């Protein structure tokens, strides 16, 4: 059986493009600022305070704004006073907790 590699490659590229559009995309600081100024998302400082309050004394490791399926979320990574790394995800529009798990 002879396989046409060009057709297979094209199908693979289409599938890759489709799957990539479904994945979360990290937004850069300019995009985040524009969304904040438009009132689309809450201020990062407000959501960081909320995340850090869950684990008093914790230290911030990383915070990212991402867009997935048209929804904006802040993903906050912190380390607790016990040395446990936590990943907290908050809805960037409302501040509602989406997830809080050990990383």
Residue pairs with C-beta under 8 A, 6 or more apart in sequence:
22 69
23 68
24 66
24 67
24 68
25 66
25 67
25 68
26 64
26 65
26 66
27 35
27 65
27 66
27 67
27 72
31 65
32 41
32 44
32 65
35 41
35 65
35 72
35 92
36 42
36 43
36 44
40 72
40 93
41 65
41 72
41 92
41 93
42 92
42 93
42 94
42 95
44 63
44 65
44 74
46 95
47 74
47 76
47 90
47 92
47 95
48 60
48 63
48 74
48 76
50 90
50 95
51 74
51 76
51 78
51 88
51 90
52 58
52 60
52 76
52 78
54 86
54 88
54 100
55 78
55 80
55 81
55 86
56 81
57 80
57 81
58 78
58 79
58 80
58 81
58 86
59 78
59 79
60 76
60 77
60 78
61 77
61 78
61 79
61 85
62 75
62 76
62 77
63 74
63 75
63 76
63 77
64 74
64 75
65 72
65 73
65 74
65 92
66 72
66 73
66 74
66 75
67 73
71 91
71 93
72 91
72 92
72 93
73 89
73 90
73 91
73 92
73 98
74 89
74 90
74 92
75 87
75 88
75 89
76 87
76 88
76 89
76 90
77 85
77 86
77 87
77 88
77 103
78 85
78 86
78 88
79 85
79 86
80 86
84 102
85 102
85 103
86 100
86 101
86 102
86 103
87 99
87 100
87 101
87 102
87 103
88 97
88 99
88 100
89 97
89 98
89 99
89 100
90 96
90 97
90 98
91 97
91 98
